[in-house]
Amino acid sequence: MINSLLPLLTYFGAPGDACKPTEGNFLGFPTWYHYLQGTVDANNNCVPGISGINDIWLIVAAVIEILLRIAALAAIGLIIYGGIQFITSQGNPDQAERARNTVINALVGLVIAVAAATLVTFVAGRFQG
């Protein structure tokens, strides 16, 4: 009898079981509990839970990843701004040089932000187990 109920219990979840909390997506950003394992509460909802110091570091990693994604979006905005500056420079070499430097610096920042976000994702994935 209990063996026939086991798949049903694992499907619905019993209080205290481990689960992966669902995440709402806002522009593709991860949530602050992205790397945390969740637990099933009394209402059969999967909620994020903190079980130790390791989980604090996973929250910090998720927040850093969010900030790095914001930095990447800012870099993309600066690339667009530099392109507009370059187009509107009307052949003025000083304005064209400033625009070119803006685009180059923004590209460097974008590469750094993407590389750092990838590194954070890799390290947090290792801590997640």
Buried (B, 14 or more C-beta within 10 A) or exposed (E): EEEEEEEEEEEEBEEEBEBEBEEEEEEEBBBBBBBBBBBBBEEEEBEBBEEEEEBEBBBBBBBBBBBBBEBBBBBBEBBEBBBEBBEEBEEEEEBBEBBBEBBEBBBEBBEBBBEBBEEBBEEBEEEBE
